[in-house]
Amino acid sequence: MKPKIVIGVGVIVAALIYLMVSGFRDSSVYYMTVSELAGKKTQMVNEGLRVSGYVDPRSIAWNAEQIELDFTLFEGSDSLRVHYKGVIPDQLADAQGVLAEGKLTAEGRLEATRLMLKCPSKYEAELNRDQSARSSQ
């Protein structure tokens, strides 16, 4: 085989491996609760995170002009400020739990790129009551 072809194939394979490794590294995130993150904030700066906690409804600040949302997640006595750019999720104040995904800033605030809400249990209770009523008919 000609050396030019071997070198060309080697460069292409090396480039593909580099792209795969960097893609995995960029998409990997740590999953933590607010309490777990509280003791590791300095180590987790600029790392991809998914943080689970509860929304303090009094902390919700929505800026409709800039489409920005600020709120606090808490767990026990630990708390985390979250900043999110995007449409405010429906029922954020009613959510039992929130999973915020993003990166932690040096100031200790999570710059969220994605929010996922856990529905309140009041809907589960209504669903169970409706199912019970249907089964008795």
C-alpha positions, 0 to 999 in steps of 0.5 A, a space after each residue: 500500500 502506498 504511504 500517502 494512502 496510509 497517512 490519509 486514512 490515519 488522519 481521517 480515522 484520528 479526526 473521527 475519533 477526536 470528534 466522537 470523544 469531544 462529542 461525548 464529553 460535551 454531552 455528558 452531565 453530572 446528576 446531583 441534588 441541591 444538597 449534593 451540589 452545595 458541598 461541591 460548588 467550587 469543583 463543579 464550575 463550568 461543568 454540565 449538571 442536572 440538578 434536582 430540587 424544589 422550587 421556592 414559589 416566592 423566588 420566581 422572577 419572570 422577565 417577559 421582555 427578555 424571556 428570562 426566568 430566575 428562581 431558587 431551587 432548594 432541598 432542606 436548608 440548601 439552595 441554588 439560584 437558577 437562571 433560564 432563558 426561554 419560555 416559562 414552563 406552565 405550572 412552575 410554581 405548582 411543581 413538586 420537583 424540578 430538574 434543571 440542566 445547565 452549567 454552574 457559574 463561578 458565582 454559584 448560579 446555574 445557567 439552565 438550558 433545560 427545565 423539566 417539571 415533576 407534576 404535582 401529586 394533586 393530579 395523581 390523586 384526581 387520576 386515581 379518584 377518576 379511575 376508581 369511579 370508572 371501575 365501580 360503574 
